Amino acid sequence: MRHYIEVPLQLLDIEGEGFHVMVKGTIHGKEASFLIDTGASRSVFDPKTMASFIDDPTFEKKEGLTAGVGSSDLESATFLIQSLTIGDLEINDYEAVALNLENIHEMYAKLGLPHIDGIIGGDLLKRHNAVINYKAQKMRLTPITRKTT
């Protein structure tokens, strides 16, 4: 019996210079597209985009500053995603980070690439023991099982 979920990946060609990895999922039951970023410490979601998935999301300002590639001193906030899926992996009550992703949306639009709804980072990838297979274009994720006593 398998103890993992395989999720199909889409490789996005970035002008012949490299690839970004995209995966499909849902936020609150609505279809969503996510980038996989093994270099991101946390998964992040654009607050403007989240308004189309979550009715009146509550953002709590995060203390300190967040740094990202190509920028520094970014303000971020946290909010709750009650239902998030990556492929068939279900994640409930996830405390997510809201971060302005407008620069990524603009770059993707200029390159004719699909819109992304969030970036899946190291927190979720590590928690679910992600294994990315570029050749097969699949990612393996392990669901968290709760121990009962």
PyMOL commands that set and color helices and strands:
alter all, ss='L'
color gray80, all
select helices_A, chain A and resi 47-50+102-111+122-127
alter helices_A, ss='H'
color red, helices_A
select strands_A, chain A and resi 5-13+19-27+30-36+44-45+60-61+66-68+71-74+77-86+89-98+118-120+131-133+138-141
alter strands_A, ss='S'
color yellow, strands_A
deselect
rebuild
show_as cartoon
